[in-house]
Amino acid sequence: MFNRYPIYLLALILLSACSSDTDKNTESTTEKITQEIADKAVTAIQDPLEKARKAAEIVEQHNQQTEKDTQNMK
């Protein structure tokens, strides 16, 4: 019976060492998923803002051209 204790102790040490590696991988996976979600959120916010900036620029150019045309007619 006492001869089995070293085997149980060795198994316990090996299993505890494996679980800490799993925790590191889990943290790494969690960080990756968090980063992916953050990137998607940034893209979801930045794309409409960029489109709005481009639209505002087009409107501004159109307004300037209309103003020039109006001044030339006078």
MMTF fields as JSON, N, C-alpha, C and O atoms, coordinates in Angstrom:
{
  "mmtfVersion": "1.0.0",
  "mmtfProducer": "UNKNOWN",
  "numBonds": 295,
  "numAtoms": 296,
  "numGroups": 74,
  "numChains": 1,
  "numModels": 1,
  "chainsPerModel": [1],
  "groupsPerChain": [74],
  "chainIdList": ["A"],
  "bondAtomList": [4, 2, 8, 6, 12, 10, 16, 14, 20, 18, 24, 22, 28, 26, 32, 30, 36, 34, 40, 38, 44, 42, 48, 46, 52, 50, 56, 54, 60, 58, 64, 62, 68, 66, 72, 70, 76, 74, 80, 78, 84, 82, 88, 86, 92, 90, 96, 94, 100, 98, 104, 102, 108, 106, 112, 110, 116, 114, 120, 118, 124, 122, 128, 126, 132, 130, 136, 134, 140, 138, 144, 142, 148, 146, 152, 150, 156, 154, 160, 158, 164, 162, 168, 166, 172, 170, 176, 174, 180, 178, 184, 182, 188, 186, 192, 190, 196, 194, 200, 198, 204, 202, 208, 206, 212, 210, 216, 214, 220, 218, 224, 222, 228, 226, 232, 230, 236, 234, 240, 238, 244, 242, 248, 246, 252, 250, 256, 254, 260, 258, 264, 262, 268, 266, 272, 270, 276, 274, 280, 278, 284, 282, 288, 286, 292, 290],
  "bondOrderList": [1, 1, 1, 1, 1, 1, 1, 1, 1, 1, 1, 1, 1, 1, 1, 1, 1, 1, 1, 1, 1, 1, 1, 1, 1, 1, 1, 1, 1, 1, 1, 1, 1, 1, 1, 1, 1, 1, 1, 1, 1, 1, 1, 1, 1, 1, 1, 1, 1, 1, 1, 1, 1, 1, 1, 1, 1, 1, 1, 1, 1, 1, 1, 1, 1, 1, 1, 1, 1, 1, 1, 1, 1],
  "groupList": [{"groupName": "MET", "atomNameList": ["N", "CA", "C", "O"], "elementList": ["N", "C", "C", "O"], "formalChargeList": [0, 0, 0, 0], "bondAtomList": [1, 0, 2, 1, 3, 2], "bondOrderList": [1, 1, 2], "singleLetterCode": "M", "chemCompType": "L-PEPTIDE LINKING"}, {"groupName": "PHE", "atomNameList": ["N", "CA", "C", "O"], "elementList": ["N", "C", "C", "O"], "formalChargeList": [0, 0, 0, 0], "bondAtomList": [1, 0, 2, 1, 3, 2], "bondOrderList": [1, 1, 2], "singleLetterCode": "F", "chemCompType": "L-PEPTIDE LINKING"}, {"groupName": "ASN", "atomNameList": ["N", "CA", "C", "O"], "elementList": ["N", "C", "C", "O"], "formalChargeList": [0, 0, 0, 0], "bondAtomList": [1, 0, 2, 1, 3, 2], "bondOrderList": [1, 1, 2], "singleLetterCode": "N", "chemCompType": "L-PEPTIDE LINKING"}, {"groupName": "ARG", "atomNameList": ["N", "CA", "C", "O"], "elementList": ["N", "C", "C", "O"], "formalChargeList": [0, 0, 0, 0], "bondAtomList": [1, 0, 2, 1, 3, 2], "bondOrderList": [1, 1, 2], "singleLetterCode": "R", "chemCompType": "L-PEPTIDE LINKING"}, {"groupName": "TYR", "atomNameList": ["N", "CA", "C", "O"], "elementList": ["N", "C", "C", "O"], "formalChargeList": [0, 0, 0, 0], "bondAtomList": [1, 0, 2, 1, 3, 2], "bondOrderList": [1, 1, 2], "singleLetterCode": "Y", "chemCompType": "L-PEPTIDE LINKING"}, {"groupName": "PRO", "atomNameList": ["N", "CA", "C", "O"], "elementList": ["N", "C", "C", "O"], "formalChargeList": [0, 0, 0, 0], "bondAtomList": [1, 0, 2, 1, 3, 2], "bondOrderList": [1, 1, 2], "singleLetterCode": "P", "chemCompType": "L-PEPTIDE LINKING"}, {"groupName": "ILE", "atomNameList": ["N", "CA", "C", "O"], "elementList": ["N", "C", "C", "O"], "formalChargeList": [0, 0, 0, 0], "bondAtomList": [1, 0, 2, 1, 3, 2], "bondOrderList": [1, 1, 2], "singleLetterCode": "I", "chemCompType": "L-PEPTIDE LINKING"}, {"groupName": "LEU", "atomNameList": ["N", "CA", "C", "O"], "elementList": ["N", "C", "C", "O"], "formalChargeList": [0, 0, 0, 0], "bondAtomList": [1, 0, 2, 1, 3, 2], "bondOrderList": [1, 1, 2], "singleLetterCode": "L", "chemCompType": "L-PEPTIDE LINKING"}, {"groupName": "ALA", "atomNameList": ["N", "CA", "C", "O"], "elementList": ["N", "C", "C", "O"], "formalChargeList": [0, 0, 0, 0], "bondAtomList": [1, 0, 2, 1, 3, 2], "bondOrderList": [1, 1, 2], "singleLetterCode": "A", "chemCompType": "L-PEPTIDE LINKING"}, {"groupName": "SER", "atomNameList": ["N", "CA", "C", "O"], "elementList": ["N", "C", "C", "O"], "formalChargeList": [0, 0, 0, 0], "bondAtomList": [1, 0, 2, 1, 3, 2], "bondOrderList": [1, 1, 2], "singleLetterCode": "S", "chemCompType": "L-PEPTIDE LINKING"}, {"groupName": "CYS", "atomNameList": ["N", "CA", "C", "O"], "elementList": ["N", "C", "C", "O"], "formalChargeList": [0, 0, 0, 0], "bondAtomList": [1, 0, 2, 1, 3, 2], "bondOrderList": [1, 1, 2], "singleLetterCode": "C", "chemCompType": "L-PEPTIDE LINKING"}, {"groupName": "ASP", "atomNameList": ["N", "CA", "C", "O"], "elementList": ["N", "C", "C", "O"], "formalChargeList": [0, 0, 0, 0], "bondAtomList": [1, 0, 2, 1, 3, 2], "bondOrderList": [1, 1, 2], "singleLetterCode": "D", "chemCompType": "L-PEPTIDE LINKING"}, {"groupName": "THR", "atomNameList": ["N", "CA", "C", "O"], "elementList": ["N", "C", "C", "O"], "formalChargeList": [0, 0, 0, 0], "bondAtomList": [1, 0, 2, 1, 3, 2], "bondOrderList": [1, 1, 2], "singleLetterCode": "T", "chemCompType": "L-PEPTIDE LINKING"}, {"groupName": "LYS", "atomNameList": ["N", "CA", "C", "O"], "elementList": ["N", "C", "C", "O"], "formalChargeList": [0, 0, 0, 0], "bondAtomList": [1, 0, 2, 1, 3, 2], "bondOrderList": [1, 1, 2], "singleLetterCode": "K", "chemCompType": "L-PEPTIDE LINKING"}, {"groupName": "GLU", "atomNameList": ["N", "CA", "C", "O"], "elementList": ["N", "C", "C", "O"], "formalChargeList": [0, 0, 0, 0], "bondAtomList": [1, 0, 2, 1, 3, 2], "bondOrderList": [1, 1, 2], "singleLetterCode": "E", "chemCompType": "L-PEPTIDE LINKING"}, {"groupName": "GLN", "atomNameList": ["N", "CA", "C", "O"], "elementList": ["N", "C", "C", "O"], "formalChargeList": [0, 0, 0, 0], "bondAtomList": [1, 0, 2, 1, 3, 2], "bondOrderList": [1, 1, 2], "singleLetterCode": "Q", "chemCompType": "L-PEPTIDE LINKING"}, {"groupName": "VAL", "atomNameList": ["N", "CA", "C", "O"], "elementList": ["N", "C", "C", "O"], "formalChargeList": [0, 0, 0, 0], "bondAtomList": [1, 0, 2, 1, 3, 2], "bondOrderList": [1, 1, 2], "singleLetterCode": "V", "chemCompType": "L-PEPTIDE LINKING"}, {"groupName": "HIS", "atomNameList": ["N", "CA", "C", "O"], "elementList": ["N", "C", "C", "O"], "formalChargeList": [0, 0, 0, 0], "bondAtomList": [1, 0, 2, 1, 3, 2], "bondOrderList": [1, 1, 2], "singleLetterCode": "H", "chemCompType": "L-PEPTIDE LINKING"}],
  "groupTypeList": [0, 1, 2, 3, 4, 5, 6, 4, 7, 7, 8, 7, 6, 7, 7, 9, 8, 10, 9, 9, 11, 12, 11, 13, 2, 12, 14, 9, 12, 12, 14, 13, 6, 12, 15, 14, 6, 8, 11, 13, 8, 16, 12, 8, 6, 15, 11, 5, 7, 14, 13, 8, 3, 13, 8, 8, 14, 6, 16, 14, 15, 17, 2, 15, 15, 12, 14, 13, 11, 12, 15, 2, 0, 13],
  "groupIdList": [1, 2, 3, 4, 5, 6, 7, 8, 9, 10, 11, 12, 13, 14, 15, 16, 17, 18, 19, 20, 21, 22, 23, 24, 25, 26, 27, 28, 29, 30, 31, 32, 33, 34, 35, 36, 37, 38, 39, 40, 41, 42, 43, 44, 45, 46, 47, 48, 49, 50, 51, 52, 53, 54, 55, 56, 57, 58, 59, 60, 61, 62, 63, 64, 65, 66, 67, 68, 69, 70, 71, 72, 73, 74],
  "secStructList": [7, 4, 4, 4, 2, 2, 2, 2, 2, 2, 2, 2, 2, 2, 2, 2, 2, 2, 2, 2, 2, 2, 2, 2, 2, 2, 2, 2, 2, 2, 2, 2, 2, 2, 2, 2, 2, 2, 2, 2, 2, 2, 2, 2, 2, 2, 2, 2, 2, 2, 2, 2, 2, 2, 2, 2, 2, 2, 2, 2, 2, 2, 2, 2, 2, 2, 2, 2, 2, 2, 2, 2, 2, 7],
  "xCoordList": [0.819, 0.0, 0.868, 0.552, 1.937, 2.815, 3.617, 4.119, 3.737, 4.492, 3.738, 4.353, 2.446, 1.64, 1.665, 1.362, 2.009, 1.998, 2.923, 2.519, 4.133, 4.977, 4.359, 4.498, 3.691, 3.048, 1.912, 1.782, 1.089, -0.007, 0.53, -0.013, 1.603, 2.204, 2.76, 2.583, 3.422, 3.962, 2.832, 2.941, 1.763, 0.617, -0.013, -0.39, -0.128, -0.704, 0.155, -0.38, 1.457, 2.368, 2.26, 2.198, 2.236, 2.129, 0.808, 0.779, -0.27, -1.576, -1.673, -2.274, -1.091, -1.148, -0.288, -0.634, 0.81, 1.657, 0.93, 1.04, 0.199, -0.549, -1.665, -1.932, -2.307, -3.419, -2.943, -3.672, -1.749, -1.263, -0.966, -1.175, -0.489, -0.288, -1.622, -1.724, -2.626, -3.954, -4.479, -5.106, -4.229, -4.666, -3.985, -4.617, -2.708, -1.991, -2.581, -2.755, -2.888, -3.495, -4.879, -5.27, -5.622, -6.958, -6.872, -7.657, -5.938, -5.766, -5.372, -5.856, -4.503, -4.07, -5.249, -5.416, -6.055, -7.229, -8.225, -8.812, -8.417, -9.327, -8.843, -9.638, -7.553, -7.001, -7.172, -7.482, -6.974, -7.141, -8.583, -8.84, -9.516, -10.93, -11.319, -12.047, -10.839, -11.124, -10.582, -11.253, -9.373, -8.772, -9.564, -9.77, -10.011, -10.809, -12.115, -12.522, -12.766, -14.022, -13.767, -14.547, -12.685, -12.348, -12.066, -12.498, -11.346, -11.061, -12.343, -12.5, -13.253, -14.534, -15.341, -15.981, -15.308, -16.041, -15.455, -16.192, -14.143, -13.491, -13.852, -14.164, -13.81, -14.164, -15.621, -15.953, -16.488, -17.915, -18.173, -19.132, -17.345, -17.501, -16.796, -17.343, -15.591, -14.797, -15.33, -15.262, -15.853, -16.338, -17.45, -17.353, -18.499, -19.531, -19.008, -19.429, -18.09, -17.522, -16.735, -16.829, -15.97, -15.194, -16.127, -15.875, -17.192, -18.163, -18.826, -19.057, -19.127, -19.741, -18.773, -19.184, -17.505, -16.503, -16.398, -16.322, -16.394, -16.318, -17.555, -17.458, -18.72, -19.956, -19.94, -20.361, -19.465, -19.387, -18.421, -18.667, -17.336, -16.37, -16.996, -16.795, -17.744, -18.417, -19.432, -19.519, -20.198, -21.193, -20.496, -20.96, -19.395, -18.654, -18.125, -18.206, -17.593, -17.111, -18.263, -18.113, -19.395, -20.569, -21.029, -21.36, -21.045, -21.456, -20.499, -20.934, -19.211, -18.232, -18.415, -18.345, -18.647, -18.854, -20.131, -20.157, -21.185, -22.441, -22.251, -22.78, -21.499, -21.235, -20.44, -20.731, -19.452, -18.67, -19.562, -19.474, -20.418, -21.315, -22.282, -22.583, -22.76, -23.686, -22.991, -23.58, -21.751, -21.0, -20.687, -20.669, -20.447, -20.16, -21.401, -21.285, -22.576, -23.817, -24.138, -24.86, -23.631, -23.96, -23.258, -23.421],
  "yCoordList": [-1.187, 0.0, 1.259, 2.212, 1.288, 2.45, 2.598, 3.681, 1.532, 1.589, 2.373, 2.856, 2.506, 3.209, 4.728, 5.457, 5.217, 6.662, 7.43, 8.472, 6.964, 7.713, 7.785, 8.796, 6.734, 6.738, 7.756, 8.525, 7.77, 8.739, 10.171, 11.08, 10.348, 11.674, 12.139, 13.298, 11.25, 11.576, 11.917, 12.875, 11.145, 11.41, 12.756, 13.505, 13.062, 14.34, 15.512, 16.521, 15.391, 16.453, 16.643, 17.774, 15.544, 15.641, 16.273, 17.11, 15.883, 16.439, 17.918, 18.696, 18.303, 19.721, 20.554, 21.698, 20.011, 20.727, 20.89, 21.932, 19.881, 19.96, 20.989, 21.692, 21.088, 22.025, 23.468, 24.322, 23.764, 25.139, 25.513, 26.665, 24.583, 24.849, 25.107, 25.968, 24.375, 24.57, 25.953, 26.606, 26.408, 27.743, 28.812, 29.794, 28.626, 29.586, 29.617, 30.686, 28.441, 28.379, 28.993, 29.654, 28.782, 29.356, 30.874, 31.557, 31.407, 32.855, 33.394, 34.44, 32.678, 33.105, 33.09, 34.018, 32.054, 31.961, 33.058, 33.665, 33.313, 34.373, 35.726, 36.544, 35.96, 37.227, 37.358, 38.441, 36.268, 36.298, 36.613, 37.444, 35.95, 36.172, 37.603, 38.255, 38.088, 39.465, 40.446, 41.418, 40.2, 41.082, 41.051, 42.091, 39.859, 39.748, 40.526, 41.224, 40.407, 41.126, 42.628, 43.396, 43.042, 44.47, 44.989, 46.086, 44.209, 44.623, 44.759, 45.705, 43.817, 43.888, 45.107, 45.765, 45.404, 46.567, 47.858, 48.768, 47.935, 49.133, 49.302, 50.408, 48.218, 48.276, 48.675, 49.467, 48.127, 48.449, 49.924, 50.491, 50.543, 51.966, 52.828, 53.837, 52.439, 53.274, 53.294, 54.334, 52.194, 52.158, 53.175, 53.944, 53.208, 54.222, 55.65, 56.55, 55.857, 57.197, 57.615, 58.761, 56.703, 57.009, 57.298, 58.212, 56.525, 56.778, 58.141, 58.859, 58.49, 59.792, 60.927, 61.959, 60.746, 61.77, 61.953, 63.081, 60.853, 60.937, 61.619, 62.436, 61.279, 61.907, 63.404, 64.205, 63.786, 65.207, 65.94, 67.084, 65.287, 65.895, 66.109, 67.151, 65.129, 65.257, 66.392, 67.181, 66.475, 67.543, 68.901, 69.851, 68.996, 70.255, 70.66, 71.829, 69.713, 70.011, 70.47, 71.403, 69.814, 70.189, 71.607, 72.404, 71.909, 73.245, 74.32, 75.392, 74.033, 74.997, 75.217, 76.348, 74.146, 74.274, 75.056, 75.888, 74.788, 75.507, 76.99, 77.842, 77.299, 78.697, 79.393, 80.539, 78.717, 79.291, 79.537, 80.582, 78.565, 78.709, 79.875, 80.614, 80.033, 81.119, 82.468, 83.415, 82.564, 83.818, 84.149, 85.323, 83.161, 83.391, 83.861, 84.543, 83.502, 83.896, 85.364, 85.974, 85.937, 87.321, 88.281, 89.489],
  "zCoordList": [0.0, 0.0, 0.0, -0.711, 0.765, 0.812, -0.475, -0.776, -1.219, -2.466, -3.534, -4.484, -3.401, -4.403, -4.215, -5.16, -3.052, -2.81, -3.755, -4.271, -3.997, -4.947, -6.346, -7.034, -6.759, -8.081, -8.094, -9.047, -7.046, -6.971, -6.914, -7.542, -6.151, -6.031, -7.376, -7.754, -8.09, -9.404, -10.379, -11.144, -10.353, -11.235, -10.903, -11.804, -9.634, -9.213, -9.686, -10.145, -9.582, -10.031, -11.537, -12.019, -12.279, -13.739, -14.16, -15.063, -13.519, -13.872, -13.522, -14.263, -12.414, -12.047, -12.992, -13.287, -13.464, -14.423, -15.753, -16.398, -16.158, -17.417, -17.328, -18.302, -16.199, -16.081, -16.155, -16.659, -15.67, -15.755, -17.202, -17.583, -18.017, -19.443, -20.122, -20.996, -19.728, -20.301, -19.954, -20.788, -18.731, -18.334, -19.181, -19.57, -19.466, -20.296, -21.699, -22.282, -22.237, -23.567, -23.563, -24.525, -22.491, -22.389, -22.342, -22.999, -21.582, -21.524, -22.889, -23.322, -23.55, -24.876, -25.843, -26.633, -25.783, -26.644, -26.303, -27.198, -25.027, -24.603, -25.101, -25.563, -25.007, -25.489, -26.994, -27.489, -27.726, -29.18, -29.551, -30.422, -28.891, -29.185, -28.83, -29.579, -27.697, -27.295, -28.319, -28.665, -28.805, -29.806, -31.111, -31.737, -31.524, -32.749, -32.618, -33.547, -31.476, -31.253, -31.249, -31.813, -30.619, -30.591, -31.997, -32.351, -32.798, -34.176, -34.986, -35.758, -34.808, -35.528, -35.085, -35.905, -33.791, -33.283, -33.838, -34.218, -33.882, -34.423, -35.892, -36.334, -36.642, -38.061, -38.236, -39.119, -37.396, -37.495, -37.213, -37.735, -36.409, -36.108, -37.148, -37.593, -37.533, -38.433, -39.859, -40.513, -40.359, -41.744, -41.997, -42.953, -41.18, -41.41, -41.255, -41.981, -40.309, -40.139, -41.375, -41.814, -41.931, -43.136, -44.313, -45.098, -44.432, -45.506, -45.322, -46.294, -44.087, -43.814, -44.141, -44.673, -43.828, -44.168, -45.678, -46.166, -46.41, -47.869, -48.437, -49.353, -47.887, -48.35, -48.051, -48.886, -46.882, -46.528, -47.453, -47.834, -47.808, -48.723, -50.108, -50.732, -50.572, -51.873, -51.838, -52.779, -50.756, -50.621, -50.592, -51.224, -49.867, -49.788, -51.163, -51.541, -51.898, -53.253, -54.148, -54.937, -54.019, -54.81, -54.448, -55.327, -53.151, -52.708, -53.224, -53.645, -53.191, -53.7, -55.2, -55.68, -55.926, -57.368, -57.667, -58.574, -56.906, -57.096, -56.798, -57.512, -55.75, -55.397, -56.505, -56.847, -57.06, -58.165, -59.381, -60.027, -59.685, -60.829, -60.623, -61.56, -59.398, -59.09, -59.231, -59.752, -58.775, -58.888, -60.347, -60.715, -61.164, -62.579, -63.338, -64.357, -62.849, -63.515, -63.258, -64.046, -62.195, -61.829, -62.666, -62.491]
}
